[in-house]
Amino acid sequence: MATVTRFDQTHDRVNLEQEVIKSVADMQWIEPSDGAAIALACRYARWIEIATCTNLGRAVEQIGPRLEAVLIELGATPAARLKIAGGRTPVNSRLAELREARRGA
């Protein structure tokens, strides 16, 4: 499971592009044919970073949903992972571990 970086040293905030890259690296279901979608997600994340640093809020409003759509297609959101798992919480998720611990208690 990915560890979310809370702050980067240059901007004192999360770097969205780095977080996308880390998330994709943790996705065991990614295929080589997903490369274009991954590149697009990284590009959108980079544009959002640039727009955020230059106070172009309107650009973020337009690009954010596009990034989200690509992340959903890649299975990089909780709802998308649930759908991939056929409506069941994936076995290796933290939520599944907590539920299993509760059942065993």
C-alpha positions in Angstrom: 0.0 0.0 0.0 1.3 3.5 -0.9 2.5 5.8 1.8 1.2 9.3 1.1 3.9 12.0 1.3 2.4 14.9 3.3 4.9 17.6 2.4 7.7 18.0 -0.2 10.7 20.2 0.7 10.3 22.7 -2.1 6.6 23.7 -1.9 5.7 22.6 1.7 2.8 20.5 0.2 2.0 17.3 -1.5 3.4 16.9 -5.0 0.5 15.5 -7.0 2.6 14.1 -9.9 4.9 12.2 -7.5 1.8 10.8 -5.7 0.4 9.6 -9.0 3.7 7.9 -9.9 3.9 6.2 -6.4 0.3 5.1 -6.7 0.8 3.6 -10.2 4.0 1.8 -8.9 1.8 0.0 -6.3 -0.8 -1.2 -8.8 0.0 -4.8 -9.5 -2.7 -5.1 -12.2 -1.2 -2.5 -14.5 -0.3 -3.8 -18.0 2.3 -2.4 -20.4 -0.7 -1.3 -22.6 -1.7 1.1 -19.8 1.4 3.3 -20.5 -0.5 6.0 -22.4 -3.1 6.4 -19.6 -0.3 6.5 -17.0 1.5 9.2 -19.0 -1.7 11.2 -19.4 -2.4 11.0 -15.6 1.1 12.2 -14.9 0.7 15.0 -17.4 -2.6 16.1 -15.9 -1.0 16.0 -12.4 1.9 18.1 -13.6 -0.4 20.7 -15.2 -2.4 20.8 -11.9 0.9 21.4 -10.0 1.8 24.3 -12.4 -1.7 25.8 -12.3 -1.7 25.6 -8.5 1.7 27.3 -8.2 0.6 30.1 -10.5 -2.9 30.6 -9.0 -4.7 29.4 -12.1 -7.6 27.9 -10.2 -9.9 27.7 -13.3 -7.3 25.4 -14.9 -7.3 23.1 -11.9 -11.1 23.0 -12.0 -11.0 21.8 -15.6 -8.0 19.4 -15.4 -8.9 17.9 -12.0 -11.9 15.9 -13.2 -9.9 14.7 -16.2 -7.2 13.4 -13.9 -9.8 11.7 -11.7 -11.3 10.0 -14.8 -7.9 8.6 -15.8 -7.2 7.4 -12.3 -10.6 5.7 -12.1 -9.8 3.9 -15.4 -6.5 2.8 -14.0 -8.2 1.5 -10.8 -6.5 4.1 -8.7 -9.4 5.2 -6.6 -11.2 3.3 -3.7 -14.4 3.0 -5.7 -12.6 1.7 -8.8 -10.7 -0.9 -6.8 -13.9 -2.1 -5.3 -15.4 -2.5 -8.7 -12.3 -4.4 -9.9 -12.8 -6.7 -6.9 -16.3 -7.4 -8.0 -17.9 -5.4 -5.3 -15.9 -7.1 -2.5 -13.3 -5.3 -0.5 -9.9 -6.6 -1.8 -8.3 -9.1 0.5 -5.1 -7.1 1.0 -6.9 -3.8 1.9 -6.6 -2.3 5.3 -10.4 -2.3 5.6 -10.5 -6.1 4.9 -7.8 -6.6 7.5 -9.8 -4.7 10.1 -13.0 -6.6 9.3 -11.2 -9.9 9.5 -9.7 -9.0 12.9 -13.2 -8.0 14.2 -14.6 -11.3 13.0 -11.9 -13.2 14.8 -12.3 -11.3 18.1 
